Amino acid sequence: MMTLHPKKLLLSKWTAVKPVARQKHFLVCKVIEPEPPEAPQEWIEIEAVYSKKVRRIRWRELLDDAIWRQGWL
């Protein structure tokens, strides 16, 4: 199992195992700061490379190998 830290995810590249809305390659475009600041980091925004559509997901979803692979494969 890979280890990730949400602060290091910005601009990282990801491939969806099953295409999401016909999109397969994504880039983390924003790490959303929690409210209040001492709360744990939970959300990120990923942008589809081709369509530029942005989705908000929980960053821990990226740890699931059945959904995401790191890099563009």
C-alpha positions as CSV (number, residue, x, y, z in Angstrom):
1,M,0.0,0.0,0.0
2,M,1.4,3.4,-1.0
3,T,1.6,6.3,1.4
4,L,0.5,9.8,0.5
5,H,0.4,13.1,2.3
6,P,-2.2,15.6,1.2
7,K,0.2,18.5,1.2
8,K,2.4,16.8,-1.4
9,L,-0.5,16.0,-3.8
10,L,-0.7,19.3,-5.7
11,L,0.0,18.8,-9.4
12,S,0.4,15.0,-9.1
13,K,-0.9,12.9,-12.0
14,W,-3.4,10.1,-11.7
15,T,-5.1,7.6,-14.0
16,A,-8.6,6.3,-13.3
17,V,-8.8,2.5,-13.6
18,K,-12.3,2.8,-14.9
19,P,-12.9,6.0,-16.9
20,V,-14.9,8.8,-15.1
21,A,-17.3,10.6,-17.5
22,R,-15.1,9.2,-20.4
23,Q,-12.0,10.8,-18.8
24,K,-9.0,8.7,-17.7
25,H,-6.2,11.1,-16.9
26,F,-6.3,13.6,-14.1
27,L,-4.2,16.2,-12.3
28,V,-4.6,17.3,-8.7
29,C,-5.2,21.1,-9.2
30,K,-6.1,22.1,-5.7
31,V,-5.7,20.9,-2.1
32,I,-8.6,22.3,-0.2
33,E,-7.7,23.7,3.2
34,P,-10.0,22.6,6.0
35,E,-12.2,24.8,8.2
36,P,-11.0,25.3,10.9
37,P,-7.3,25.1,10.0
38,E,-6.5,22.5,12.7
39,A,-9.0,20.0,11.3
40,P,-7.5,17.2,9.2
41,Q,-7.1,17.6,5.5
42,E,-9.8,15.8,3.6
43,W,-10.7,17.2,0.1
44,I,-8.8,17.8,-3.1
45,E,-9.9,18.9,-6.6
46,I,-8.8,16.9,-9.6
47,E,-9.0,18.2,-13.2
48,A,-9.5,16.0,-16.2
49,V,-6.6,16.6,-18.6
50,Y,-8.6,16.5,-21.8
51,S,-11.9,18.2,-20.9
52,K,-10.6,20.4,-18.0
53,K,-13.6,19.5,-15.9
54,V,-12.9,19.7,-12.2
55,R,-14.2,17.2,-9.5
56,R,-13.9,17.3,-5.7
57,I,-13.0,14.1,-4.1
58,R,-11.6,12.9,-0.7
59,W,-7.8,12.6,-1.1
60,R,-7.8,9.2,0.6
61,E,-9.7,7.8,-2.5
62,L,-6.4,8.0,-4.3
63,L,-5.0,5.2,-2.1
64,D,-7.5,2.7,-3.5
65,D,-5.8,0.7,-6.3
66,A,-9.1,-0.5,-7.6
67,I,-10.0,3.2,-8.5
68,W,-6.8,5.1,-9.1
69,R,-3.2,4.5,-10.3
70,Q,-0.5,7.1,-9.7
71,G,0.9,8.6,-12.9
72,W,-0.5,8.6,-16.4
73,L,-0.6,5.1,-17.7
